[in-house]
Amino acid sequence: MPDAGRLVGLVQFLVGRAEDTAAKKRIGVDTFLKLARQLGINVTRSNLQNMLEQPPLDSLFEPLDPQSQFLVYKGGEQPAPGMPVDRAREVVAKMAKRANPLG
């Protein structure tokens, strides 16, 4: 992967800043892309997933959640998974049925 060394350096810097400031161990996807571009590294939303699955970035970040706007550094807290859409629909349907005085 081209620019791997510079990306690793960027991530290590960002992790250090998060630890120094006791911030959450994550960074917004858009912020990460902007910082990488400022360093002259060609990273886009479309190739970010592939880059995160290859060494050395695969050892620096948790797996990317496509629904999240954040990249989580290894060891950072993963957000609790949301309720699956099908389950949410079932719950809403049951609540609507109970609330309906005719049914």
Beta strands, then each sheet from edge to edge (+ up, - down):
strand 1: 26-28
strand 2: 70-72
sheet 1: 1+ 2-
end
